[in-house]
Amino acid sequence: MAASDSPLLKALAAHKVSASVVDLDHYRIHGGMAIETDYIIVVEPNEIGDDETMSFESFRYAFGYH
């Protein structure tokens, strides 16, 4: 499945769900030579509809950037 076929991407484009960063943490590693940042993202439905193909439950996603 291509990224453009992703149900989440389609729902975001149609404004059926929203994604927001609710927490982040950044810290130094390797004696301060590098910084890591962790993001906690919440995806929630904007509306409850009858369309089964656009049905989402809220979830959290953790993403780390190194």
FIKOLFI-188583 format. One record per residue (C-alpha): residue in one letter; x, y, z; residue number from 1. Coordinates in steps of 0.001 Angstrom, whole numbers. Example, Ala and Ser with C-alpha at 12.3 -4.5 7.8 and 13.67 -1.06 7.14 Angstrom:
REM FIKOLFI-188583
<atom><rest>a</rest><c1>12300</c1><c2>-4500</c2><c3>7800</c3><nr>1</nr></atom>
<atom><rest>s</rest><c1>13670</c1><c2>-1060</c2><c3>7140</c3><nr>2</nr></atom>
This chain:
REM FIKOLFI-188583
<atom><rest>m</rest><c1>0</c1><c2>0</c2><c3>0</c3><nr>1</nr></atom>
<atom><rest>a</rest><c1>1399</c1><c2>3382</c2><c3>-973</c3><nr>2</nr></atom>
<atom><rest>a</rest><c1>1496</c1><c2>6162</c2><c3>1609</c3><nr>3</nr></atom>
<atom><rest>s</rest><c1>-1181</c1><c2>8046</c2><c3>-331</c3><nr>4</nr></atom>
<atom><rest>d</rest><c1>-3512</c1><c2>5047</c2><c3>163</c3><nr>5</nr></atom>
<atom><rest>s</rest><c1>-3193</c1><c2>5212</c2><c3>3950</c3><nr>6</nr></atom>
<atom><rest>p</rest><c1>-6572</c1><c2>5464</c2><c3>5717</c3><nr>7</nr></atom>
<atom><rest>l</rest><c1>-5000</c1><c2>7796</c2><c3>8289</c3><nr>8</nr></atom>
<atom><rest>l</rest><c1>-3633</c1><c2>10118</c2><c3>5598</c3><nr>9</nr></atom>
<atom><rest>k</rest><c1>-7026</c1><c2>10190</c2><c3>3854</c3><nr>10</nr></atom>
<atom><rest>a</rest><c1>-8808</c1><c2>10926</c2><c3>7149</c3><nr>11</nr></atom>
<atom><rest>l</rest><c1>-6355</c1><c2>13740</c2><c3>7974</c3><nr>12</nr></atom>
<atom><rest>a</rest><c1>-6823</c1><c2>15279</c2><c3>4510</c3><nr>13</nr></atom>
<atom><rest>a</rest><c1>-10629</c1><c2>15089</c2><c3>4878</c3><nr>14</nr></atom>
<atom><rest>h</rest><c1>-10432</c1><c2>16648</c2><c3>8381</c3><nr>15</nr></atom>
<atom><rest>k</rest><c1>-12078</c1><c2>13566</c2><c3>9897</c3><nr>16</nr></atom>
<atom><rest>v</rest><c1>-9271</c1><c2>13185</c2><c3>12458</c3><nr>17</nr></atom>
<atom><rest>s</rest><c1>-6820</c1><c2>15544</c2><c3>14096</c3><nr>18</nr></atom>
<atom><rest>a</rest><c1>-3287</c1><c2>14909</c2><c3>15250</c3><nr>19</nr></atom>
<atom><rest>s</rest><c1>-1567</c1><c2>17008</c2><c3>17882</c3><nr>20</nr></atom>
<atom><rest>v</rest><c1>1652</c1><c2>16857</c2><c3>19867</c3><nr>21</nr></atom>
<atom><rest>v</rest><c1>698</c1><c2>16566</c2><c3>23528</c3><nr>22</nr></atom>
<atom><rest>d</rest><c1>4120</c1><c2>16053</c2><c3>25071</c3><nr>23</nr></atom>
<atom><rest>l</rest><c1>7749</c1><c2>16252</c2><c3>24068</c3><nr>24</nr></atom>
<atom><rest>d</rest><c1>11050</c1><c2>15648</c2><c3>25733</c3><nr>25</nr></atom>
<atom><rest>h</rest><c1>14506</c1><c2>16435</c2><c3>24472</c3><nr>26</nr></atom>
<atom><rest>y</rest><c1>17736</c1><c2>15453</c2><c3>26095</c3><nr>27</nr></atom>
<atom><rest>r</rest><c1>21435</c1><c2>15255</c2><c3>25404</c3><nr>28</nr></atom>
<atom><rest>i</rest><c1>23211</c1><c2>11985</c2><c3>24832</c3><nr>29</nr></atom>
<atom><rest>h</rest><c1>26808</c1><c2>10921</c2><c3>24205</c3><nr>30</nr></atom>
<atom><rest>g</rest><c1>28230</c1><c2>13561</c2><c3>26550</c3><nr>31</nr></atom>
<atom><rest>g</rest><c1>26186</c1><c2>16364</c2><c3>25013</c3><nr>32</nr></atom>
<atom><rest>m</rest><c1>27312</c1><c2>15675</c2><c3>21458</c3><nr>33</nr></atom>
<atom><rest>a</rest><c1>23822</c1><c2>14732</c2><c3>20269</c3><nr>34</nr></atom>
<atom><rest>i</rest><c1>20238</c1><c2>15620</c2><c3>21147</c3><nr>35</nr></atom>
<atom><rest>e</rest><c1>17279</c1><c2>13263</c2><c3>21025</c3><nr>36</nr></atom>
<atom><rest>t</rest><c1>13694</c1><c2>14473</c2><c3>20959</c3><nr>37</nr></atom>
<atom><rest>d</rest><c1>10690</c1><c2>12301</c2><c3>21753</c3><nr>38</nr></atom>
<atom><rest>y</rest><c1>7206</c1><c2>13372</c2><c3>20681</c3><nr>39</nr></atom>
<atom><rest>i</rest><c1>3893</c1><c2>11985</c2><c3>21944</c3><nr>40</nr></atom>
<atom><rest>i</rest><c1>1199</c1><c2>12512</c2><c3>19299</c3><nr>41</nr></atom>
<atom><rest>v</rest><c1>-2521</c1><c2>11947</c2><c3>19880</c3><nr>42</nr></atom>
<atom><rest>v</rest><c1>-4795</c1><c2>11170</c2><c3>16947</c3><nr>43</nr></atom>
<atom><rest>e</rest><c1>-8506</c1><c2>11714</c2><c3>17634</c3><nr>44</nr></atom>
<atom><rest>p</rest><c1>-11626</c1><c2>11653</c2><c3>15463</c3><nr>45</nr></atom>
<atom><rest>n</rest><c1>-13121</c1><c2>15102</c2><c3>14806</c3><nr>46</nr></atom>
<atom><rest>e</rest><c1>-16599</c1><c2>13748</c2><c3>14249</c3><nr>47</nr></atom>
<atom><rest>i</rest><c1>-18467</c1><c2>10502</c2><c3>14556</c3><nr>48</nr></atom>
<atom><rest>g</rest><c1>-19906</c1><c2>9464</c2><c3>11225</c3><nr>49</nr></atom>
<atom><rest>d</rest><c1>-21570</c1><c2>6558</c2><c3>9494</c3><nr>50</nr></atom>
<atom><rest>d</rest><c1>-18692</c1><c2>6032</c2><c3>7078</c3><nr>51</nr></atom>
<atom><rest>e</rest><c1>-17044</c1><c2>2757</c2><c3>8138</c3><nr>52</nr></atom>
<atom><rest>t</rest><c1>-14001</c1><c2>3445</c2><c3>5966</c3><nr>53</nr></atom>
<atom><rest>m</rest><c1>-13228</c1><c2>6586</c2><c3>7939</c3><nr>54</nr></atom>
<atom><rest>s</rest><c1>-13822</c1><c2>5165</c2><c3>11422</c3><nr>55</nr></atom>
<atom><rest>f</rest><c1>-10992</c1><c2>5748</c2><c3>13897</c3><nr>56</nr></atom>
<atom><rest>e</rest><c1>-10480</c1><c2>5259</c2><c3>17593</c3><nr>57</nr></atom>
<atom><rest>s</rest><c1>-8220</c1><c2>7674</c2><c3>19438</c3><nr>58</nr></atom>
<atom><rest>f</rest><c1>-4640</c1><c2>6532</c2><c3>19875</c3><nr>59</nr></atom>
<atom><rest>r</rest><c1>-1256</c1><c2>7817</c2><c3>20993</c3><nr>60</nr></atom>
<atom><rest>y</rest><c1>1924</c1><c2>7481</c2><c3>19007</c3><nr>61</nr></atom>
<atom><rest>a</rest><c1>5484</c1><c2>7990</c2><c3>20245</c3><nr>62</nr></atom>
<atom><rest>f</rest><c1>8075</c1><c2>9197</c2><c3>17775</c3><nr>63</nr></atom>
<atom><rest>g</rest><c1>11753</c1><c2>9775</c2><c3>18459</c3><nr>64</nr></atom>
<atom><rest>y</rest><c1>13995</c1><c2>12063</c2><c3>16442</c3><nr>65</nr></atom>
<atom><rest>h</rest><c1>17751</c1><c2>11465</c2><c3>16797</c3><nr>66</nr></atom>
